[in-house]
Amino acid sequence: MSDPLIEATYIATRPDRDPEILAEQIAREQSLEIVPELIPDQIRWRYLGRVLEVSRQGEERWAFRIGYPAELASAQAGQLLHLLYGNVSFYPRIRLLDLHLPDALLDTLPGPLGGIERIRTQIGVRDRPLLMTVLKPRGSSPEHLAGIAGRFARGGGDLIKDDQNLVESEIQSFRNRINICTQELELAEEDTGKRCLYLPHVAGSGDHLRRQLEAVKEAGLAGVVMCPWVMGLETAASAAREFELMWLAHPAMAGAFTEAVDQGIASPILLGKLLRVAGADISIFPGSGGRISSAHDDDRAVCRALTEPLGQLRPTLPCLGGGKTLEAAPESRQRLGIDHAVLVGGDLLKRGEAIEAAVRETLERF
């Protein structure tokens, strides 16, 4: 087998059959999904996954390191996800824990359009973590949302995203809302001399999605928010590439993969490496603390997956979300360094007219 290998490490907890047999079955299920006697020799040599190592990890756990020919990913982030965890998601107590991608595959995947460097260049901030807020709730007037955006920007805030529940069925309503928010941010930039990036949420598929993306480009905005685990990882990745927009990956639905102890996909893989190869410029994940937090994954490991060298791919900006507070936001610098963002939503929005002052005070502590 001369093709470079994608190496995936799975953890099997209380395996329901002999671990050596189970590992072989996973390798075949994920690569060819066919009984051994029906695999022609030339296909077996080129495409069949192979077990590289089986090791015991304790009383109830086994690790399987499986190699898949890189060609099976078909140079698509969505197909890579399918290869790694498609059918095996139905196997009991199998968790994808680690992933190594060969350079030959990384060279075919897009990676971030701009990532950390472009984001920092556009907002002119290089020496601290970034502060993000969210426009919500749904049902608010565009003028109310624009007011939030303007106060945040005048306080020195760095990034604003739409809430993932801000969705319009009519394109003109979407266009009107993002234009009003954009105009308010332009006025704030004139007042302060500092740019705040605004990322509208786009959703759906087909012509409706395309019209939203066209509206974002016409508004002169640099990027969008998408929910890849709802709309599809490859749909999000290809949409952003087609319109040359940066994109923020919202983790809605990702908890179904990450939060079971002995099932699913570890956060550093799902919300880290997979989103980075798909081209996300920003990845939001719960991490620790706040209203929503991950049960057992280390937020430092997610940050490393998003920022450490990975072929020629640019680093993705990690963003801690899930109900973080202004008081706690600056503490992340000691734990994670400066190359990350903190999303503060409700705790900031409740300040109302005092948002500008609250942002300024928080940034002084960053």
TAKASUL-V371993 format. One record per residue. N is the residue number from 1. OMEGA is omega in whole degrees, 0 to 359 (NA if undefined). Layout:
n->N omega->OMEGA
n->N omega->OMEGA
This chain:
n->1 omega->186
n->2 omega->181
n->3 omega->176
n->4 omega->188
n->5 omega->162
n->6 omega->181
n->7 omega->181
n->8 omega->178
n->9 omega->179
n->10 omega->171
n->11 omega->176
n->12 omega->178
n->13 omega->184
n->14 omega->183
n->15 omega->184
n->16 omega->176
n->17 omega->180
n->18 omega->184
n->19 omega->179
n->20 omega->179
n->21 omega->180
n->22 omega->179
n->23 omega->179
n->24 omega->180
n->25 omega->177
n->26 omega->180
n->27 omega->181
n->28 omega->181
n->29 omega->185
n->30 omega->184
n->31 omega->185
n->32 omega->177
n->33 omega->181
n->34 omega->181
n->35 omega->188
n->36 omega->186
n->37 omega->180
n->38 omega->181
n->39 omega->176
n->40 omega->185
n->41 omega->183
n->42 omega->177
n->43 omega->178
n->44 omega->183
n->45 omega->187
n->46 omega->192
n->47 omega->186
n->48 omega->173
n->49 omega->181
n->50 omega->179
n->51 omega->180
n->52 omega->182
n->53 omega->171
n->54 omega->182
n->55 omega->179
n->56 omega->183
n->57 omega->181
n->58 omega->185
n->59 omega->188
n->60 omega->190
n->61 omega->177
n->62 omega->175
n->63 omega->176
n->64 omega->173
n->65 omega->187
n->66 omega->178
n->67 omega->177
n->68 omega->175
n->69 omega->184
n->70 omega->180
n->71 omega->182
n->72 omega->178
n->73 omega->176
n->74 omega->179
n->75 omega->180
n->76 omega->178
n->77 omega->179
n->78 omega->179
n->79 omega->175
n->80 omega->177
n->81 omega->179
n->82 omega->179
n->83 omega->185
n->84 omega->190
n->85 omega->182
n->86 omega->182
n->87 omega->183
n->88 omega->176
n->89 omega->178
n->90 omega->177
n->91 omega->182
n->92 omega->169
n->93 omega->174
n->94 omega->182
n->95 omega->175
n->96 omega->189
n->97 omega->185
n->98 omega->185
n->99 omega->172
n->100 omega->181
n->101 omega->180
n->102 omega->180
n->103 omega->181
n->104 omega->176
n->105 omega->181
n->106 omega->180
n->107 omega->181
n->108 omega->184
n->109 omega->193
n->110 omega->189
n->111 omega->182
n->112 omega->176
n->113 omega->181
n->114 omega->180
n->115 omega->187
n->116 omega->185
n->117 omega->182
n->118 omega->179
n->119 omega->180
n->120 omega->179
n->121 omega->184
n->122 omega->181
n->123 omega->175
n->124 omega->179
n->125 omega->183
n->126 omega->191
n->127 omega->181
n->128 omega->170
n->129 omega->182
n->130 omega->179
n->131 omega->181
n->132 omega->169
n->133 omega->187
n->134 omega->177
n->135 omega->179
n->136 omega->6
n->137 omega->173
n->138 omega->184
n->139 omega->176
n->140 omega->177
n->141 omega->175
n->142 omega->181
n->143 omega->178
n->144 omega->179
n->145 omega->178
n->146 omega->178
n->147 omega->176
n->148 omega->181
n->149 omega->182
n->150 omega->180
n->151 omega->178
n->152 omega->182
n->153 omega->180
n->154 omega->175
n->155 omega->179
n->156 omega->180
n->157 omega->191
n->158 omega->189
n->159 omega->175
n->160 omega->176
n->161 omega->167
n->162 omega->168
n->163 omega->181
n->164 omega->176
n->165 omega->175
n->166 omega->183
n->167 omega->176
n->168 omega->176
n->169 omega->179
n->170 omega->186
n->171 omega->181
n->172 omega->177
n->173 omega->177
n->174 omega->182
n->175 omega->181
n->176 omega->182
n->177 omega->184
n->178 omega->178
n->179 omega->179
n->180 omega->178
n->181 omega->180
n->182 omega->180
n->183 omega->179
n->184 omega->179
n->185 omega->176
n->186 omega->177
n->187 omega->178
n->188 omega->179
n->189 omega->176
n->190 omega->182
n->191 omega->189
n->192 omega->185
n->193 omega->181
n->194 omega->180
n->195 omega->173
n->196 omega->182
n->197 omega->179
n->198 omega->182
n->199 omega->177
n->200 omega->176
n->201 omega->174
n->202 omega->186
n->203 omega->177
n->204 omega->184
n->205 omega->173
n->206 omega->186
n->207 omega->181
n->208 omega->178
n->209 omega->181
n->210 omega->181
n->211 omega->175
n->212 omega->180
n->213 omega->176
n->214 omega->180
n->215 omega->178
n->216 omega->178
n->217 omega->180
n->218 omega->179
n->219 omega->179
n->220 omega->181
n->221 omega->188
n->222 omega->185
n->223 omega->185
n->224 omega->169
n->225 omega->173
n->226 omega->178
n->227 omega->189
n->228 omega->181
n->229 omega->173
n->230 omega->186
n->231 omega->181
n->232 omega->184
n->233 omega->182
n->234 omega->176
n->235 omega->179
n->236 omega->183
n->237 omega->183
n->238 omega->178
n->239 omega->180
n->240 omega->180
n->241 omega->183
n->242 omega->184
n->243 omega->178
n->244 omega->179
n->245 omega->168
n->246 omega->177
n->247 omega->175
n->248 omega->179
n->249 omega->176
n->250 omega->187
n->251 omega->179
n->252 omega->181
n->253 omega->184
n->254 omega->179
n->255 omega->177
n->256 omega->176
n->257 omega->196
n->258 omega->196
n->259 omega->174
n->260 omega->184
n->261 omega->188
n->262 omega->181
n->263 omega->171
n->264 omega->186
n->265 omega->181
n->266 omega->182
n->267 omega->179
n->268 omega->176
n->269 omega->186
n->270 omega->185
n->271 omega->178
n->272 omega->191
n->273 omega->183
n->274 omega->179
n->275 omega->179
n->276 omega->179
n->277 omega->177
n->278 omega->175
n->279 omega->179
n->280 omega->179
n->281 omega->177
n->282 omega->175
n->283 omega->175
n->284 omega->175
n->285 omega->186
n->286 omega->185
n->287 omega->181
n->288 omega->179
n->289 omega->178
n->290 omega->182
n->291 omega->177
n->292 omega->177
n->293 omega->180
n->294 omega->186
n->295 omega->189
n->296 omega->180
n->297 omega->183
n->298 omega->181
n->299 omega->176
n->300 omega->179
n->301 omega->177
n->302 omega->179
n->303 omega->179
n->304 omega->180
n->305 omega->182
n->306 omega->190
n->307 omega->182
n->308 omega->180
n->309 omega->179
n->310 omega->186
n->311 omega->178
n->312 omega->185
n->313 omega->176
n->314 omega->175
n->315 omega->173
n->316 omega->179
n->317 omega->174
n->318 omega->180
n->319 omega->176
n->320 omega->180
n->321 omega->176
n->322 omega->174
n->323 omega->177
n->324 omega->184
n->325 omega->177
n->326 omega->182
n->327 omega->184
n->328 omega->187
n->329 omega->184
n->330 omega->182
n->331 omega->183
n->332 omega->181
n->333 omega->179
n->334 omega->184
n->335 omega->191
n->336 omega->183
n->337 omega->185
n->338 omega->186
n->339 omega->173
n->340 omega->175
n->341 omega->174
n->342 omega->179
n->343 omega->176
n->344 omega->182
n->345 omega->186
n->346 omega->182
n->347 omega->176
n->348 omega->185
n->349 omega->181
n->350 omega->178
n->351 omega->175
n->352 omega->182
n->353 omega->182
n->354 omega->180
n->355 omega->184
n->356 omega->181
n->357 omega->181
n->358 omega->178
n->359 omega->182
n->360 omega->181
n->361 omega->180
n->362 omega->182
n->363 omega->176
n->364 omega->179
n->365 omega->176
n->366 omega->NA
